[in-house]
Amino acid sequence: MSEVAGLTATIIRVSRAAAEDIPPATLEMAKLCVLDWFGLALAGSREPLSLILRDAALAEGALPAATVVGHGQDFSPRQAALINGAAGHALDYDDVNLAMRIHPTTVILPGVLALAQSRRLSGRAVLEAFVAGYEAAGMIGALISAGHYARGFHATGTIGAFGAAAACAHVLGLDEAATARAYGLAGSQAAGLKAQFGTMAKSLHAGRAAEAGLTSAIWAQAGMTARPDILERPLGFVATQTDGASIDDLRWDGHALDRNLFKYHAACFGTHGTLEAIGALRRQGLRPEQVRAIRLKVDAGADAMCNIAAPRTGLEAKFSLRFNAALALHGVDTSDSATYADAIVQRPDLEAARATTTVELAPADWPENVTEVTVTTLDGETLVQRHDISLPPGDVAMQGRRLHAKFLALATPVIETDQAEALADAILRMDDLDDVSKLIALAASP
């Protein structure tokens, strides 16, 4: 294995070791990620982007080997990874990891499931591959994502491709040399631009990352060559895609998966501080008719992520701090993905509240994940509320209950309630499942 050395080798070895020795709490978090993703992929399977991709795959034709969630149709593993990856992100309601700035599960899991189903692998094998991919993406993301994301790259599509490749290489049992080549192939396919936020292309980034990771692992297994040091090589990924990243800064301080964050609002995660802070003020008695003005103080990076000033569609509303402030002020249920239909932007009361809201981009020393909301009332009172989106709920059991409720709300419009309950139960016991295709069959609609 002399060709595998340096940064790439370290990431491969550490991520594999992390998958071989998974603490019980980390394993439970992995299963919650799977549960959350299946609900989102079922709901997302009815979104226009998913239907476009499915119809294109039907027209293309392929040997049926892997199921597209929510449709009950089998496609090639590549097609299934693409469609399922995009569907899982279509509602922009999927999990995040702030250290690597990606939506991890929807890029890492679909390719693993497609390969595992076609090979009838166990649920435990899927979970181990998922952990390997998650930890690889975590190390790469923690190393470069700040500068990379600031330059305008959508890290879900770029860093996510490496995580997907690592996970799929693990499923295929590739050795270190082949896995390093899979990284190299993924590096040449990794793509995604933040300029696409508010369009279907953003979710396409996730599908393409899942597809790129799967194809990279398959091509590497077949013997396709690529640089085994694409991350650290001069003119490689780190050198060209970020500023100031030092390979010496690579760290692994325990499973990145333990710091996974789930979304309970169906909008860009950058708007959640606003939603939570204004929600807290509402619970303290604030009502829309009392408000003269709202000021949101956020990290300057939010400007390129979720600061669409006057959204024209429900999809754009997901990326509008001002509009989400209006939703929170009026107590609209942002946990319901149907809230962000196109008609929502035409509500006069919400438009009026949006118009009274301003966004202040904080200086460089402002905590990146903190939102400060200042409300001025008609009688001259000033109310201030802060929220830090990086802090997960402390009660794991409570979080599990919330995710189960979220899953059912997303899944039951697509599959029957009994089927959804059976799917949830199978996911939470999947480490004992001998054949993951039994689980996937429950995610197919009639």
URKACOR-V168971 format. One record per pair of residues at least 24 apart in sequence whose C-alpha atoms are under 8 Angstrom apart, sorted by sequence separation. I is the first residue (numbers start at 1). J is the second residue. D is the distance in whole Angstrom. If there is no record, write none. Layout:
# URKACOR-V168971
i | j | d
I | J | D
I | J | D
This chain:
# URKACOR-V168971
i | j | d
45 | 69 | 7
46 | 70 | 8
85 | 109 | 8
162 | 186 | 6
326 | 350 | 5
329 | 353 | 8
45 | 70 | 6
85 | 110 | 6
108 | 133 | 6
137 | 162 | 6
161 | 186 | 6
162 | 187 | 7
315 | 340 | 7
326 | 351 | 8
45 | 71 | 7
84 | 110 | 6
108 | 134 | 7
136 | 162 | 7
137 | 163 | 4
161 | 187 | 7
186 | 212 | 6
314 | 340 | 5
315 | 341 | 8
42 | 69 | 6
43 | 70 | 8
136 | 163 | 6
186 | 213 | 6
314 | 341 | 5
315 | 342 | 7
323 | 350 | 7
326 | 353 | 5
41 | 69 | 6
42 | 70 | 5
82 | 110 | 8
135 | 163 | 8
161 | 189 | 8
162 | 190 | 8
313 | 341 | 7
314 | 342 | 4
317 | 345 | 7
323 | 351 | 8
325 | 353 | 8
326 | 354 | 5
415 | 443 | 8
41 | 70 | 7
54 | 83 | 7
81 | 110 | 5
105 | 134 | 8
133 | 162 | 8
134 | 163 | 6
158 | 187 | 8
161 | 190 | 6
313 | 342 | 5
314 | 343 | 7
325 | 354 | 7
415 | 444 | 8
53 | 83 | 6
80 | 110 | 7
81 | 111 | 5
104 | 134 | 7
133 | 163 | 4
136 | 166 | 7
160 | 190 | 8
186 | 216 | 6
312 | 342 | 8
313 | 343 | 8
314 | 344 | 6
323 | 353 | 8
415 | 445 | 5
38 | 69 | 8
80 | 111 | 8
132 | 163 | 8
133 | 164 | 6
159 | 190 | 7
182 | 213 | 8
185 | 216 | 5
313 | 344 | 8
314 | 345 | 7
323 | 354 | 5
414 | 445 | 6
415 | 446 | 8
133 | 165 | 7
158 | 190 | 4
270 | 302 | 7
313 | 345 | 6
322 | 354 | 5
325 | 357 | 8
50 | 83 | 6
78 | 111 | 7
81 | 114 | 6
133 | 166 | 5
134 | 167 | 8
157 | 190 | 6
158 | 191 | 5
183 | 216 | 7
312 | 345 | 6
322 | 355 | 8
50 | 84 | 8
77 | 111 | 7
80 | 114 | 6
132 | 166 | 7
133 | 167 | 4
157 | 191 | 5
158 | 192 | 6
182 | 216 | 5
311 | 345 | 7
132 | 167 | 6
133 | 168 | 8
157 | 192 | 5
182 | 217 | 5
185 | 220 | 8
270 | 305 | 7
271 | 306 | 7
322 | 357 | 6
50 | 86 | 7
78 | 114 | 8
131 | 167 | 8
156 | 192 | 8
270 | 306 | 6
322 | 358 | 7
49 | 86 | 8
50 | 87 | 6
77 | 114 | 5
100 | 137 | 7
129 | 166 | 8
130 | 167 | 6
154 | 191 | 8
155 | 192 | 7
182 | 219 | 7
322 | 359 | 7
49 | 87 | 8
77 | 115 | 6
100 | 138 | 6
129 | 167 | 5
132 | 170 | 7
153 | 191 | 8
154 | 192 | 5
179 | 217 | 7
182 | 220 | 5
268 | 306 | 7
321 | 359 | 8
45 | 84 | 8
99 | 138 | 7
100 | 139 | 8
129 | 168 | 7
153 | 192 | 6
154 | 193 | 5
178 | 217 | 8
181 | 220 | 6
47 | 87 | 7
50 | 90 | 8
100 | 140 | 7
101 | 141 | 7
153 | 193 | 5
154 | 194 | 5
49 | 90 | 7
77 | 118 | 8
100 | 141 | 4
129 | 170 | 5
152 | 193 | 6
153 | 194 | 6
179 | 220 | 7
185 | 226 | 6
288 | 329 | 6
45 | 87 | 5
99 | 141 | 7
100 | 142 | 5
129 | 171 | 6
152 | 194 | 5
178 | 220 | 6
184 | 226 | 5
185 | 227 | 8
287 | 329 | 7
288 | 330 | 6
41 | 84 | 6
44 | 87 | 4
45 | 88 | 8
47 | 90 | 7
99 | 142 | 5
152 | 195 | 7
178 | 221 | 6
181 | 224 | 8
184 | 227 | 5
187 | 230 | 7
287 | 330 | 7
41 | 85 | 8
43 | 87 | 8
44 | 88 | 6
100 | 144 | 8
101 | 145 | 6
181 | 225 | 6
182 | 226 | 8
184 | 228 | 6
187 | 231 | 8
42 | 87 | 8
44 | 89 | 7
100 | 145 | 6
101 | 146 | 8
126 | 171 | 7
164 | 209 | 7
168 | 213 | 7
169 | 214 | 8
172 | 217 | 8
178 | 223 | 8
181 | 226 | 5
183 | 228 | 7
184 | 229 | 7
41 | 87 | 5
42 | 88 | 8
44 | 90 | 5
99 | 145 | 8
100 | 146 | 8
125 | 171 | 7
160 | 206 | 8
164 | 210 | 6
167 | 213 | 8
168 | 214 | 6
172 | 218 | 8
181 | 227 | 6
182 | 228 | 8
184 | 230 | 5
40 | 87 | 7
41 | 88 | 4
44 | 91 | 6
67 | 114 | 7
161 | 208 | 8
165 | 212 | 7
166 | 213 | 7
174 | 221 | 7
180 | 227 | 8
181 | 228 | 5
183 | 230 | 7
184 | 231 | 8
271 | 318 | 8
274 | 321 | 7
278 | 325 | 7
282 | 329 | 7
40 | 88 | 5
41 | 89 | 8
66 | 114 | 5
101 | 149 | 8
157 | 205 | 5
161 | 209 | 4
164 | 212 | 8
165 | 213 | 4
169 | 217 | 5
180 | 228 | 5
271 | 319 | 7
40 | 89 | 7
65 | 114 | 8
66 | 115 | 8
107 | 156 | 7
156 | 205 | 7
157 | 206 | 5
160 | 209 | 6
161 | 210 | 6
164 | 213 | 4
165 | 214 | 6
168 | 217 | 6
169 | 218 | 8
172 | 221 | 8
180 | 229 | 7
271 | 320 | 7
275 | 324 | 6
279 | 328 | 6
282 | 331 | 8
38 | 88 | 8
107 | 157 | 8
156 | 206 | 6
160 | 210 | 8
163 | 213 | 7
164 | 214 | 7
187 | 237 | 7
267 | 317 | 8
268 | 318 | 6
271 | 321 | 5
274 | 324 | 7
275 | 325 | 6
278 | 328 | 6
279 | 329 | 7
37 | 88 | 6
40 | 91 | 7
66 | 117 | 6
154 | 205 | 8
157 | 208 | 7
158 | 209 | 7
161 | 212 | 6
162 | 213 | 6
165 | 216 | 6
166 | 217 | 8
177 | 228 | 7
267 | 318 | 4
268 | 319 | 6
270 | 321 | 8
274 | 325 | 6
278 | 329 | 6
65 | 117 | 8
66 | 118 | 6
102 | 154 | 8
104 | 156 | 7
108 | 160 | 7
112 | 164 | 8
157 | 209 | 5
161 | 213 | 5
165 | 217 | 6
266 | 318 | 7
267 | 319 | 7
275 | 327 | 8
276 | 328 | 8
279 | 331 | 7
40 | 93 | 7
65 | 118 | 5
102 | 155 | 5
103 | 156 | 6
107 | 160 | 6
108 | 161 | 8
111 | 164 | 7
115 | 168 | 8
156 | 209 | 8
271 | 324 | 7
275 | 328 | 5
40 | 94 | 7
101 | 155 | 6
102 | 156 | 4
107 | 161 | 7
274 | 328 | 8
100 | 155 | 8
101 | 156 | 7
108 | 163 | 6
109 | 164 | 7
112 | 167 | 7
116 | 171 | 7
104 | 160 | 7
107 | 163 | 8
108 | 164 | 4
112 | 168 | 5
115 | 171 | 7
37 | 94 | 7
102 | 159 | 8
103 | 160 | 8
107 | 164 | 6
111 | 168 | 6
36 | 94 | 7
102 | 160 | 7
109 | 167 | 8
303 | 361 | 7
36 | 95 | 8
100 | 159 | 8
108 | 167 | 7
112 | 171 | 7
302 | 361 | 8
296 | 357 | 7
298 | 359 | 7
300 | 361 | 5
33 | 95 | 7
294 | 356 | 6
295 | 357 | 6
296 | 358 | 6
297 | 359 | 6
298 | 360 | 6
299 | 361 | 6
300 | 362 | 6
293 | 356 | 5
294 | 357 | 5
295 | 358 | 5
296 | 359 | 5
297 | 360 | 5
298 | 361 | 5
299 | 362 | 5
300 | 363 | 7
292 | 356 | 7
293 | 357 | 6
294 | 358 | 6
295 | 359 | 6
296 | 360 | 6
297 | 361 | 6
298 | 362 | 6
299 | 363 | 7
300 | 364 | 8
288 | 353 | 8
295 | 360 | 7
297 | 362 | 6
299 | 364 | 8
267 | 334 | 8
299 | 366 | 6
301 | 368 | 8
37 | 105 | 7
266 | 334 | 6
298 | 366 | 8
299 | 367 | 7
37 | 106 | 7
265 | 334 | 5
266 | 335 | 6
299 | 368 | 5
264 | 334 | 8
265 | 335 | 4
266 | 336 | 7
298 | 368 | 8
299 | 369 | 7
34 | 105 | 7
264 | 335 | 6
265 | 336 | 7
266 | 337 | 5
298 | 369 | 8
299 | 370 | 7
33 | 105 | 6
298 | 370 | 7
299 | 371 | 8
298 | 371 | 5
266 | 340 | 8
297 | 371 | 6
298 | 372 | 7
34 | 109 | 8
296 | 371 | 7
297 | 372 | 5
296 | 372 | 6
297 | 373 | 6
296 | 373 | 5
295 | 373 | 6
296 | 374 | 7
294 | 373 | 7
295 | 374 | 5
294 | 374 | 6
295 | 375 | 6
294 | 375 | 5
293 | 375 | 6
294 | 376 | 6
292 | 375 | 8
293 | 376 | 5
291 | 375 | 7
292 | 376 | 6
293 | 377 | 7
291 | 376 | 6
292 | 377 | 5
291 | 377 | 4
292 | 378 | 5
290 | 377 | 5
291 | 378 | 6
290 | 378 | 6
290 | 379 | 8
151 | 242 | 7
148 | 241 | 6
144 | 238 | 7
148 | 242 | 4
277 | 371 | 8
147 | 242 | 5
148 | 243 | 7
277 | 372 | 7
278 | 373 | 7
31 | 127 | 8
147 | 243 | 6
273 | 369 | 8
277 | 373 | 7
30 | 127 | 7
145 | 242 | 8
147 | 244 | 7
273 | 370 | 7
274 | 371 | 6
144 | 242 | 6
147 | 245 | 8
273 | 371 | 5
274 | 372 | 8
107 | 206 | 5
111 | 210 | 6
273 | 372 | 8
274 | 373 | 7
27 | 127 | 8
30 | 130 | 8
106 | 206 | 7
107 | 207 | 7
110 | 210 | 6
111 | 211 | 7
30 | 131 | 7
106 | 207 | 8
109 | 210 | 8
144 | 245 | 6
107 | 209 | 6
108 | 210 | 6
111 | 213 | 7
112 | 214 | 8
143 | 245 | 6
107 | 210 | 5
111 | 214 | 5
143 | 246 | 8
106 | 210 | 8
143 | 247 | 7
281 | 385 | 7
280 | 385 | 8
22 | 128 | 8
143 | 249 | 7
143 | 250 | 6
278 | 385 | 7
20 | 128 | 7
142 | 250 | 8
143 | 251 | 8
197 | 305 | 7
277 | 385 | 6
19 | 128 | 5
195 | 304 | 8
277 | 386 | 6
19 | 129 | 7
90 | 200 | 7
140 | 250 | 8
194 | 304 | 7
277 | 387 | 6
92 | 203 | 8
139 | 250 | 7
194 | 305 | 7
276 | 387 | 7
19 | 131 | 5
139 | 251 | 7
18 | 131 | 7
19 | 132 | 5
90 | 203 | 5
139 | 252 | 6
273 | 386 | 8
274 | 387 | 8
18 | 132 | 7
89 | 203 | 5
273 | 387 | 5
273 | 388 | 6
15 | 131 | 8
16 | 132 | 5
87 | 203 | 7
199 | 315 | 7
273 | 389 | 6
15 | 132 | 5
18 | 135 | 7
86 | 203 | 5
89 | 206 | 7
198 | 315 | 5
199 | 316 | 7
272 | 389 | 7
15 | 133 | 7
86 | 204 | 5
138 | 256 | 6
198 | 316 | 4
85 | 204 | 8
86 | 205 | 7
197 | 316 | 8
198 | 317 | 8
15 | 135 | 5
86 | 206 | 5
87 | 207 | 8
135 | 255 | 7
198 | 318 | 7
15 | 136 | 5
85 | 206 | 6
86 | 207 | 4
135 | 256 | 6
198 | 319 | 6
14 | 136 | 8
85 | 207 | 4
86 | 208 | 8
134 | 256 | 7
135 | 257 | 7
197 | 319 | 7
84 | 207 | 7
85 | 208 | 7
134 | 257 | 7
12 | 136 | 7
82 | 206 | 8
83 | 207 | 6
85 | 209 | 8
11 | 136 | 6
82 | 207 | 4
85 | 210 | 6
81 | 207 | 7
82 | 208 | 6
85 | 211 | 8
131 | 257 | 7
82 | 209 | 8
11 | 139 | 7
82 | 210 | 6
11 | 140 | 8
81 | 210 | 6
82 | 211 | 5
261 | 390 | 8
81 | 211 | 5
261 | 392 | 6
79 | 211 | 7
78 | 211 | 6
81 | 214 | 7
259 | 392 | 8
78 | 214 | 7
78 | 215 | 7
264 | 406 | 8
49 | 200 | 6
150 | 301 | 7
152 | 304 | 8
12 | 166 | 8
16 | 170 | 8
49 | 204 | 8
97 | 259 | 7
97 | 260 | 5
12 | 176 | 7
96 | 260 | 6
97 | 261 | 6
95 | 260 | 7
96 | 261 | 5
95 | 261 | 6
96 | 262 | 6
9 | 176 | 7
12 | 179 | 8
95 | 262 | 4
96 | 263 | 8
12 | 180 | 8
94 | 262 | 7
95 | 263 | 6
94 | 263 | 6
93 | 263 | 6
9 | 180 | 7
93 | 264 | 7
4 | 176 | 7
8 | 180 | 7
93 | 265 | 7
4 | 177 | 6
93 | 266 | 5
96 | 269 | 8
3 | 177 | 7
92 | 266 | 6
93 | 267 | 6
1 | 176 | 7
91 | 266 | 7
92 | 267 | 6
93 | 268 | 7
1 | 177 | 6
4 | 180 | 7
91 | 267 | 8
92 | 268 | 6
8 | 228 | 7
8 | 229 | 6
7 | 229 | 7
8 | 230 | 8
6 | 229 | 8
8 | 231 | 6
4 | 228 | 6
5 | 229 | 8
7 | 231 | 7
8 | 232 | 7
3 | 228 | 7
4 | 229 | 7
7 | 232 | 6
6 | 232 | 8
92 | 318 | 8
30 | 257 | 7
29 | 257 | 7
26 | 255 | 7
29 | 258 | 7
26 | 257 | 7
29 | 260 | 8
26 | 258 | 6
25 | 258 | 8
18 | 255 | 7
14 | 252 | 8
7 | 247 | 7
7 | 250 | 8
93 | 337 | 8
91 | 337 | 7
98 | 390 | 7
127 | 431 | 7
124 | 430 | 7
123 | 430 | 5
124 | 431 | 4
123 | 431 | 5
124 | 432 | 7
122 | 431 | 8
123 | 432 | 7
124 | 433 | 7
122 | 432 | 8
123 | 433 | 5
126 | 436 | 8
122 | 433 | 6
123 | 434 | 6
122 | 434 | 4
123 | 435 | 6
121 | 434 | 7
122 | 435 | 5
123 | 436 | 5
121 | 435 | 5
122 | 436 | 5
120 | 435 | 5
121 | 436 | 6
120 | 436 | 6
121 | 437 | 8
120 | 437 | 6
117 | 435 | 8
117 | 436 | 6
116 | 436 | 7
117 | 437 | 5
116 | 437 | 8
113 | 436 | 8
117 | 440 | 8
70 | 414 | 7
70 | 415 | 8
36 | 403 | 6
39 | 406 | 8
40 | 407 | 7
43 | 410 | 5
32 | 400 | 7
35 | 403 | 8
36 | 404 | 8
39 | 407 | 5
42 | 410 | 7
43 | 411 | 6
35 | 404 | 8
38 | 407 | 8
39 | 408 | 7
42 | 411 | 6
72 | 441 | 8
36 | 406 | 8
40 | 410 | 6
43 | 413 | 8
32 | 403 | 8
36 | 407 | 6
39 | 410 | 5
40 | 411 | 8
43 | 414 | 7
69 | 440 | 8
72 | 443 | 8
73 | 444 | 8
35 | 407 | 7
39 | 411 | 5
42 | 414 | 6
72 | 444 | 4
38 | 411 | 8
67 | 440 | 7
70 | 443 | 6
71 | 444 | 6
72 | 445 | 6
67 | 441 | 8
69 | 443 | 6
70 | 444 | 5
71 | 445 | 5
72 | 446 | 7
69 | 444 | 6
70 | 445 | 5
71 | 446 | 7
68 | 444 | 8
69 | 445 | 8
67 | 444 | 8
35 | 424 | 6
35 | 427 | 6
34 | 427 | 7
35 | 428 | 7
31 | 427 | 6
32 | 428 | 7
31 | 428 | 6
31 | 430 | 8
28 | 428 | 8
42 | 443 | 7
38 | 443 | 8
